[in-house]
Amino acid sequence: VLYDLLHPRVAELSHPRIKAGCYADAVECVLKEMNCRVKKIVLQKTNEEMDGVSLMQKAFSGDKPLIQLETSLKSQSSRDIQHGYQFLFVGAMGAIRNPKAHDNIKITKQEAFRLLMFASILMTKLDKSIET
């Protein structure tokens, strides 16, 4: 039932790792996928290869985003949403992916699912931006 709530790609990538008890690996794998998706879009638009925190800062910049999450950035509210999601994407890389990528961190199954839900929200928002 929990997998039904996850973004399809998050569920696909994380399920075998969760099943094997590799909870931190499941989260790291999903965030690497998110990073790769954003990296590909930024590379296509700028011919600039970036990664992690700096990639997310540039991709979702509140002023002139390369990936616009709101249909229009004319209102203060839509600019605030864009800026807020920029912080969430940056935070996902800096606070969640990077520690797992650079250290052997162990987390519980419950913590993994919380982080996978967070990643699912971001992946869904990214999907919607690409569709518009």
C-alpha positions as CSV (number, residue, x, y, z in Angstrom):
1,V,0.0,0.0,0.0
2,L,2.8,2.4,0.8
3,Y,4.3,1.9,-2.7
4,D,1.0,3.0,-4.2
5,L,1.6,6.5,-2.6
6,L,5.1,6.8,-4.0
7,H,6.0,8.4,-7.4
8,P,6.3,5.4,-9.8
9,R,10.0,5.8,-10.4
10,V,10.7,6.2,-6.7
11,A,8.7,3.0,-6.1
12,E,10.5,1.2,-8.9
13,L,14.0,2.1,-7.7
14,S,13.4,1.7,-4.0
15,H,11.4,-1.4,-3.7
16,P,14.1,-4.0,-4.3
17,R,16.5,-2.1,-2.0
18,I,13.9,-1.8,0.8
19,K,13.0,-5.5,0.4
20,A,16.7,-6.3,0.8
21,G,16.9,-4.2,4.0
22,C,19.1,-1.6,2.3
23,Y,17.1,1.4,3.5
24,A,19.7,4.2,3.1
25,D,20.7,2.8,-0.3
26,A,17.0,3.0,-1.4
27,V,16.9,6.7,-0.5
28,E,20.3,7.5,-2.0
29,C,19.4,5.8,-5.3
30,V,16.2,7.8,-5.6
31,L,17.9,11.1,-4.9
32,K,20.6,10.2,-7.4
33,E,17.9,9.6,-10.0
34,M,16.3,13.0,-9.2
35,N,19.8,14.6,-9.5
36,C,20.3,12.9,-12.9
37,R,16.9,14.1,-14.2
38,V,17.5,17.7,-13.2
39,K,21.1,17.5,-14.5
40,K,19.9,16.3,-18.0
41,I,17.4,19.2,-18.2
42,V,20.0,21.8,-17.2
43,L,22.6,20.4,-19.5
44,Q,20.2,20.6,-22.5
45,K,19.3,24.2,-21.7
46,T,22.8,25.5,-20.8
47,N,25.3,23.0,-22.0
48,E,26.7,23.3,-18.4
49,E,27.2,20.2,-16.4
50,M,26.5,20.6,-12.7
51,D,25.7,18.4,-9.7
52,G,24.0,18.4,-6.3
53,V,23.4,21.6,-4.4
54,S,24.7,24.0,-7.0
55,L,22.7,22.2,-9.7
56,M,19.5,22.6,-7.8
57,Q,20.2,26.2,-7.0
58,K,20.7,27.0,-10.6
59,A,17.8,24.8,-12.0
60,F,15.1,26.2,-9.7
61,S,16.4,29.7,-9.1
62,G,13.6,32.0,-8.0
63,D,14.7,34.8,-10.4
64,K,15.2,33.0,-13.7
65,P,14.6,29.3,-13.2
66,L,15.7,26.8,-15.8
67,I,13.0,24.5,-14.5
68,Q,9.9,26.6,-13.8
69,L,7.5,24.9,-11.4
70,E,4.7,27.3,-11.6
71,T,2.9,28.2,-14.9
72,S,3.7,31.9,-14.3
73,L,6.0,33.7,-12.0
74,K,4.2,37.0,-12.3
75,S,2.6,37.0,-8.9
76,Q,4.5,37.1,-5.6
77,S,2.8,33.9,-4.5
78,S,4.0,31.9,-7.5
79,R,7.5,33.3,-7.1
80,D,7.4,32.3,-3.4
81,I,6.4,28.8,-4.4
82,Q,9.2,28.5,-6.9
83,H,11.7,29.8,-4.4
84,G,10.4,27.4,-1.7
85,Y,10.7,24.4,-3.9
86,Q,14.2,25.6,-4.8
87,F,15.1,25.3,-1.1
88,L,13.5,21.8,-0.9
89,F,15.4,20.5,-3.9
90,V,18.7,22.0,-2.6
91,G,18.0,20.6,0.9
92,A,17.3,17.2,-0.5
93,M,20.7,17.1,-2.1
94,G,22.6,18.7,0.8
95,A,20.9,17.2,3.8
96,I,19.8,13.8,2.5
97,R,21.7,12.6,-0.6
98,N,25.2,13.9,0.2
99,P,25.6,12.4,3.7
100,K,24.3,9.0,2.4
101,A,26.6,9.2,-0.7
102,H,29.7,10.0,1.4
103,D,29.3,7.9,4.4
104,N,27.8,4.5,5.5
105,I,24.7,5.7,7.1
106,K,22.1,3.3,8.5
107,I,18.5,4.4,8.8
108,T,15.3,2.6,9.8
109,K,12.7,1.4,7.3
110,Q,10.3,4.0,8.7
111,E,12.8,6.8,8.1
112,A,13.4,5.5,4.6
113,F,9.7,5.6,3.8
114,R,9.5,9.2,5.2
115,L,12.4,10.3,2.9
116,L,11.0,8.4,-0.1
117,M,7.7,10.2,0.4
118,F,9.5,13.5,0.4
119,A,11.4,12.5,-2.7
120,S,8.1,11.5,-4.3
121,I,6.7,15.0,-3.8
122,L,9.7,16.5,-5.5
123,M,9.7,14.0,-8.4
124,T,6.0,14.6,-8.9
125,K,6.6,18.4,-9.0
126,L,9.4,17.9,-11.4
127,D,7.1,15.8,-13.7
128,K,4.5,18.5,-13.7
129,S,7.1,21.1,-14.6
130,I,8.3,19.1,-17.5
131,E,4.7,18.5,-18.8
132,T,3.9,22.3,-19.0
